[in-house]
């Protein structure tokens, strides 16, 4: 029996054979069929059950240094990917560079939540509301849209029991949007429509992205994120470069380097604000401090900065699975050496992922494949 990558390589429908796939060798009077190349990204994560691999996660990973050298890679790192929420720290750079962070005397917690995909826990909501109020704004100014808390069941249950209906402030991106409003408010720009691609807030962010990624995004694919702001398709190699520069910003303009350092320090001081209870990003950065910056994005995207190494990491789990993307990042961090044995021991829940049945018995594992294993 043929393996998964070999089976069904081509199908011939009677009377519909494409000339592009067939060449005739006139000398030999023999027909040669060109087999399609396997362009699938490599299997990076395996999910076992009992004696066999039950599921797989394919993916692609770029590890790039500040000199633009690709240090490690798996799969296609040049195809554009929507970075989604993984780049919130970059989107927050204008908040600091513009002077808005100083004008509104932002705390570390507020700077961190400006970069967050938060769980909507009580402290997250209180922080966003207090920040809005201090600027003379309200939740009505937010344009991110409402949703129920997705990552913290107790908060969800408490809201339902209390009859609380979620508002925009409960959106996991409400901190980012408050930061965008702060920048517009400080610079005297319109507050309404700040999510539109043509608004100065989004144009400023676009320019920041282009500078850090080393890429002209004027013709890049563009979509709309879940929270209504624009998102641009960027190759993983360029995203990784942006995070290398974010983590080791010495070669950036002075104001931008200072903003990058301030944001990373704020997040290291307040890792809870970036995600929440038992979340990957919070757990990782609470243990690693300033040595590792990580940020998740929707559809299996993850990015990281390693300041001491001068490296940036950008990856995508092809099927969009969170469990696949998280373990890919953990495995890459261990492969590089950023996650040493001592730190890995503190982060065992991120390194070792067992599958247990409803009786608590171990029935399988989620593990890196041979090509990614450390």
C-alpha positions as CSV (number, residue, x, y, z in Angstrom):
1,X,0.0,0.0,0.0
2,X,1.3,3.4,-0.9
3,X,2.0,5.9,1.9
4,X,0.0,9.1,2.4
5,X,2.4,11.3,0.4
6,X,2.5,8.8,-2.5
7,X,-1.2,7.8,-2.9
8,X,-3.4,9.5,-5.5
9,X,-0.5,11.4,-7.0
10,X,-2.4,11.8,-10.2
11,X,-5.7,10.8,-11.7
12,X,-6.5,10.3,-15.4
13,X,-10.0,11.0,-16.5
14,X,-11.0,9.4,-19.8
15,X,-10.6,11.9,-22.6
16,X,-9.3,14.7,-20.3
17,X,-5.5,14.1,-20.2
18,X,-3.7,17.4,-19.9
19,X,-1.0,18.1,-22.4
20,X,1.0,19.8,-19.6
21,X,1.4,16.6,-17.8
22,X,2.3,14.4,-20.8
23,X,5.3,14.5,-23.1
24,X,5.8,12.1,-26.1
25,X,9.3,10.8,-26.7
26,X,9.2,10.6,-30.5
27,X,12.4,8.6,-30.8
28,X,11.2,5.9,-28.4
29,X,7.5,6.3,-29.3
30,X,7.0,6.3,-25.5
31,X,4.7,8.5,-23.4
32,X,6.3,10.0,-20.3
33,X,4.0,11.2,-17.5
34,X,5.3,14.0,-15.4
35,X,4.4,13.4,-11.8
36,X,3.4,16.4,-9.7
37,X,6.0,17.4,-7.1
38,X,5.2,17.0,-3.5
39,X,4.9,20.6,-2.2
40,X,3.4,19.8,1.2
41,X,5.0,21.2,4.2
42,X,6.7,18.7,6.5
43,X,5.0,16.8,9.3
44,X,6.3,18.6,12.5
45,X,3.9,17.3,15.1
46,X,2.5,13.8,15.7
47,X,-0.4,12.8,17.8
48,X,-0.2,9.2,19.0
49,X,-2.8,6.8,20.5
50,X,-1.6,3.4,21.6
51,X,0.8,1.9,19.1
52,X,0.2,4.3,16.2
53,X,0.3,7.9,15.0
54,X,-3.4,8.9,14.8
55,X,-3.0,12.5,13.6
56,X,-0.4,14.8,12.3
57,X,0.2,18.6,12.0
58,X,2.2,19.9,9.1
59,X,3.8,23.3,9.3
60,X,6.5,25.7,8.4
61,X,9.0,27.5,10.6
62,X,11.5,30.3,10.0
63,X,14.3,31.3,12.4
64,X,16.1,34.4,11.2
65,X,18.7,36.6,12.8
66,X,19.1,40.4,12.8
67,X,21.4,40.3,9.8
68,X,18.6,38.7,7.8
69,X,20.3,35.3,7.7
70,X,18.0,32.3,7.9
71,X,19.4,30.2,10.8
72,X,16.8,27.3,10.6
73,X,13.8,26.6,8.6
74,X,11.2,23.9,7.9
75,X,8.8,24.0,5.0
76,X,7.9,27.0,2.7
77,X,8.8,30.2,4.6
78,X,8.3,32.5,1.6
79,X,4.6,32.1,1.0
80,X,2.6,34.9,2.6
81,X,0.9,34.2,5.9
82,X,-1.6,36.5,7.7
83,X,0.2,37.1,11.1
84,X,-3.0,37.8,12.9
85,X,-2.6,38.6,16.6
86,X,1.0,37.4,16.7
87,X,2.3,40.9,15.8
88,X,0.4,42.9,18.4
89,X,3.7,44.1,20.0
90,X,4.7,45.5,16.6
91,X,1.3,47.1,16.2
92,X,1.9,48.7,19.6
93,X,5.2,50.4,18.7
94,X,3.5,53.6,17.4
95,X,1.7,53.9,20.8
96,X,5.0,54.4,22.4
97,X,6.8,56.2,19.5
98,X,4.1,58.8,19.1
99,X,4.4,59.9,22.7
100,X,0.9,58.6,23.6
101,X,2.1,56.1,26.2
102,X,3.8,58.9,28.1
103,X,1.0,61.4,27.6
104,X,-1.4,59.0,29.2
105,X,1.1,57.7,31.8
106,X,0.7,54.1,30.7
107,X,1.7,51.4,33.3
108,X,3.4,48.2,32.4
109,X,0.1,46.4,32.7
110,X,-1.5,48.8,30.2
111,X,1.4,48.5,27.8
112,X,1.2,44.7,28.1
113,X,-2.5,44.5,27.5
114,X,-2.0,46.7,24.4
115,X,-0.2,43.7,23.0
116,X,-2.6,41.1,24.4
117,X,-5.0,38.4,23.3
118,X,-6.4,38.4,26.8
119,X,-8.8,35.9,28.3
120,X,-11.3,38.5,29.5
121,X,-10.6,37.8,33.1
122,X,-11.6,40.4,35.7
123,X,-8.2,42.1,35.9
124,X,-8.0,42.4,32.1
125,X,-11.4,44.1,31.9
126,X,-10.7,46.4,34.8
127,X,-7.4,47.5,33.2
128,X,-8.9,48.3,29.9
129,X,-11.9,50.2,31.4
130,X,-9.7,52.3,33.7
131,X,-7.4,53.2,30.7
132,X,-10.3,54.3,28.6
133,X,-11.8,56.3,31.4
134,X,-8.5,58.1,32.1
135,X,-8.5,59.2,28.5
136,X,-12.0,60.5,28.7
137,X,-13.3,57.6,26.4
138,X,-15.6,54.7,26.9
139,X,-16.3,51.2,25.7
140,X,-18.5,52.8,23.0
141,X,-15.3,54.0,21.3
142,X,-14.0,50.5,20.7
143,X,-14.6,49.0,17.3
144,X,-13.4,45.4,17.9
145,X,-16.8,43.9,18.4
146,X,-18.0,41.7,21.4
147,X,-17.4,38.0,22.1
148,X,-17.7,35.8,25.1
149,X,-14.5,34.8,26.9
150,X,-12.9,31.9,25.0
151,X,-10.0,30.9,27.2
152,X,-11.2,31.0,30.8
153,X,-14.2,28.9,31.6
154,X,-14.7,30.3,35.1
155,X,-15.0,33.9,33.8
156,X,-17.5,32.7,31.2
157,X,-19.6,30.9,33.8
158,X,-19.5,33.9,36.2
159,X,-20.7,36.2,33.4
160,X,-23.6,33.9,32.5
161,X,-24.7,33.5,36.1
162,X,-24.6,37.2,36.6
163,X,-26.5,37.9,33.4
164,X,-23.7,39.9,32.0
165,X,-23.7,40.3,28.2
166,X,-20.3,40.7,26.6
167,X,-19.3,44.0,25.1
168,X,-16.4,45.1,23.0
169,X,-14.3,45.4,26.2
170,X,-14.5,41.6,26.6
171,X,-13.0,41.1,23.1
172,X,-9.5,39.6,23.5
173,X,-8.2,42.5,21.4
174,X,-9.7,45.3,23.5
175,X,-6.3,46.3,24.9
176,X,-4.8,46.6,21.4
177,X,-7.8,48.7,20.3
178,X,-7.5,50.9,23.4
179,X,-3.9,51.5,22.4
180,X,-4.9,52.4,18.9
181,X,-7.5,54.9,20.3
182,X,-4.8,56.3,22.6
183,X,-2.5,57.0,19.7
184,X,-5.3,58.7,17.6
185,X,-6.5,60.7,20.6
186,X,-3.0,61.9,21.4
187,X,-2.3,63.0,17.8
188,X,-5.7,64.6,17.3
189,X,-6.8,62.1,14.7
190,X,-10.4,60.9,14.3
191,X,-11.4,58.3,16.8
192,X,-14.2,56.9,14.6
193,X,-13.1,54.5,11.9
194,X,-9.6,53.9,13.4
195,X,-9.9,50.3,12.2
196,X,-10.1,51.2,8.5
197,X,-7.0,50.5,6.4
198,X,-6.9,54.2,5.3
199,X,-7.0,55.6,8.8
200,X,-3.7,57.2,10.0
201,X,-3.5,54.7,12.9
202,X,-3.5,51.7,10.5
203,X,-1.2,53.5,8.0
204,X,1.3,54.1,10.7
205,X,1.2,50.5,11.8
206,X,1.6,49.4,8.1
207,X,4.7,51.6,7.8
208,X,6.1,50.1,11.1
209,X,5.5,46.6,9.8
210,X,7.2,47.3,6.5
211,X,10.3,48.7,8.2
212,X,10.7,45.8,10.6
213,X,9.9,43.2,8.1
214,X,12.1,44.8,5.4
215,X,9.3,44.4,2.9
216,X,7.1,46.6,0.8
217,X,3.5,45.5,1.6
218,X,1.7,47.8,-0.9
219,X,0.9,44.8,-3.1
220,X,0.7,42.2,-0.4
221,X,-2.5,40.2,0.2
222,X,-4.8,42.0,2.6
223,X,-7.6,40.7,4.8
224,X,-9.6,41.8,7.8
225,X,-8.8,40.4,11.2
226,X,-11.4,39.1,13.6
227,X,-11.3,42.3,15.5
228,X,-11.9,44.4,12.3
229,X,-8.3,45.8,11.8
230,X,-6.5,45.0,8.5
231,X,-4.0,42.2,8.3
232,X,-1.4,41.8,5.5
233,X,0.1,38.6,4.1
234,X,3.8,38.4,5.1
235,X,6.3,35.6,4.5
236,X,7.4,33.8,7.6
237,X,11.0,34.7,6.8
238,X,10.2,38.4,7.0
239,X,8.0,38.0,10.1
240,X,10.9,36.2,11.8
241,X,13.2,39.1,10.8
242,X,10.8,41.6,12.4
243,X,10.8,39.7,15.7
244,X,14.6,39.4,15.6
245,X,14.7,43.2,15.3
246,X,12.1,43.6,18.0
247,X,14.1,41.5,20.4
248,X,17.5,42.9,19.5
249,X,16.7,46.4,18.3
250,X,20.2,48.0,18.5
251,X,20.3,48.7,14.7
252,X,16.8,50.3,14.7
253,X,16.3,54.1,14.9
254,X,16.8,55.2,18.5
255,X,13.1,56.0,19.2
256,X,11.9,52.7,17.8
257,X,14.6,50.7,19.6
258,X,13.6,52.4,22.9
259,X,9.9,51.6,22.2
260,X,10.7,48.0,21.4
261,X,12.7,47.6,24.6
262,X,10.0,49.3,26.7
263,X,7.3,47.1,25.4
264,X,9.2,43.9,25.9
265,X,10.1,44.9,29.5
266,X,6.5,45.8,30.3
267,X,5.3,42.4,29.0
268,X,8.0,40.6,31.0
269,X,6.9,42.5,34.1
270,X,3.2,41.7,33.5
271,X,2.9,38.5,31.5
272,X,-0.6,37.8,32.8
273,X,-1.9,40.7,30.9
274,X,-0.8,39.3,27.5
275,X,-2.9,36.2,27.8
276,X,-4.2,34.9,31.2
277,X,-4.5,32.0,33.5
278,X,-2.9,28.8,32.3
279,X,-2.3,30.3,28.8
280,X,0.8,29.4,26.8
281,X,2.2,32.9,26.4
282,X,1.7,33.9,30.0
283,X,3.2,30.6,31.3
284,X,6.2,30.8,29.0
285,X,7.1,34.4,29.8
286,X,6.4,34.2,33.5
287,X,9.1,31.6,33.7
288,X,11.5,33.0,31.0
289,X,11.3,36.7,31.9
290,X,12.9,38.9,29.3
291,X,14.9,36.1,27.7
292,X,11.9,34.8,25.6
293,X,9.1,36.9,24.1
294,X,6.3,34.8,22.5
295,X,2.9,35.8,21.0
296,X,0.2,33.6,19.5
297,X,-2.0,34.4,16.6
298,X,-5.1,32.9,15.1
299,X,-5.0,30.0,12.7
300,X,-1.9,28.4,14.1
301,X,0.5,31.3,13.9
302,X,3.1,31.9,16.5
303,X,6.0,34.3,16.8
304,X,8.9,34.7,19.2
305,X,11.9,36.9,19.9
306,X,15.1,35.7,21.6
307,X,17.0,38.9,22.5
308,X,20.1,37.1,23.8
309,X,20.4,35.2,20.5
310,X,19.5,38.0,18.2
311,X,16.9,35.6,16.7
312,X,13.3,35.8,15.6
313,X,10.9,32.9,15.1
314,X,7.8,32.8,13.0
315,X,5.7,29.7,12.3
316,X,2.4,28.4,11.1
317,X,0.7,25.1,11.8
318,X,-0.9,24.5,8.4
319,X,-4.3,23.3,9.7
320,X,-4.6,26.2,12.2
321,X,-4.5,24.0,15.3
322,X,-3.4,25.7,18.5
323,X,-1.9,22.5,20.0
324,X,0.2,22.0,16.9
325,X,1.5,25.6,16.8
326,X,2.3,25.6,20.5
327,X,4.4,22.4,20.5
328,X,6.1,23.5,17.3
329,X,7.3,26.6,19.1
330,X,8.3,24.7,22.2
331,X,10.3,22.3,20.1
332,X,12.1,25.0,18.1
333,X,13.0,26.9,21.4
334,X,14.5,23.6,22.7
335,X,16.3,23.0,19.4
336,X,17.9,26.4,19.6
337,X,18.8,26.0,23.2
338,X,16.7,28.9,24.5
339,X,14.6,26.5,26.5
340,X,17.3,24.7,28.6
341,X,16.6,21.7,30.8
342,X,16.0,23.9,33.9
343,X,13.5,26.1,32.2
344,X,11.9,23.1,30.4
345,X,11.4,21.5,33.8
346,X,9.5,24.5,35.0
347,X,7.4,24.4,31.8
348,X,6.7,20.7,31.8
349,X,3.0,21.4,30.8
350,X,4.2,23.0,27.6
351,X,7.0,20.5,26.9
352,X,5.2,17.2,27.6
353,X,1.6,16.9,26.3
354,X,-0.1,13.7,27.3
355,X,-3.4,12.5,26.0
356,X,-5.6,11.1,28.8
357,X,-9.0,9.5,28.4
358,X,-12.1,10.3,30.5
359,X,-10.8,8.0,33.3
360,X,-7.5,9.8,33.4
361,X,-5.5,7.0,31.9
362,X,-2.6,7.9,29.6
363,X,-3.6,6.8,26.0
364,X,-1.2,8.8,23.8
365,X,1.0,11.8,23.4
366,X,1.4,15.0,21.3
367,X,5.0,15.1,20.3
368,X,7.4,16.7,17.8
369,X,8.2,14.6,14.7
370,X,11.7,13.3,14.1
371,X,12.5,16.3,11.9
372,X,11.7,18.8,14.6
373,X,12.5,16.8,17.8
374,X,15.2,18.2,20.1
